[in-house]
Every structure is written in structure tokens, then in C-alpha cells.
Amino acid sequence: MTKELPACPVETTLLLISDRWKVLILRDLMEGTKRFGELKKSIGNVTQKVLTANLRSMEGSGLVHRKVYAEVPPRVEYTLTETGYSLKPVLDAMITWGCEYKKKMEKAQ
């Protein structure tokens, strides 16, 4: 990333993962390397253009590694980098919070 990062660490993190699709991409790649089609299928209602743009952005940020195989048709695989994997505690905290919130809302109804 060539842009200057924000002074606030929370803002920096949000800059990198705040998009709805990026968090889902991270979630799916935590399990291991995936091909583009696998990601698109597991994420669901995302267009090819949007998924490609998000993957490229994440590659530019150093969160995702893209490997292209010289085959016909071309095969492309995406893997989290060490920096990408370092977001696991953040995603785990989001899962825990989300589960607790859902339970709280179910009790309130």
C-alpha cells in the first residue's frame, strides 16, 4: 500500500477490512488456499467484478497472495499471507461477539 496510513490503529484496521466482502474472504481463506470459483461460491451473493476488486485490494495491502498457474484455462489460487493470518484473533472476536449478540436478541424477543 503506497498511501499513508491513518494515525489511529482502529482506523487502519478498518481501512483494510471494513468492506463486507473482505471479512468474508478472510473468513474463508482462514481455512486454507482457495480458487476464485470456490471463494465466489462460499461467499454467495457477490459479483465476479466486486470479488476480483476486493481480492486485488487485499493483495495490494499484503493480506492475500495470488498464485497464477500457467495452464489453459488459467488457474488462480488465493492464500492468506502471514499478515492476513494475523487477523485471526480479530475475526475470532467478531464471531464471539456476534454469537453473544444473537443470543441476547433471541432472549429479548
Secondary structure, 3 states (H helix, E strand, C coil): CCCCCCCCHHHHHHHHHCCHHHHHHHHHHCCCCEEHHHHHHHHCCCCHHHHHHHHHHHHHCCCEEEEEECCCCCEEEEEECHHHHCCHHHHHHHHHHHHHHHHHHHHHC
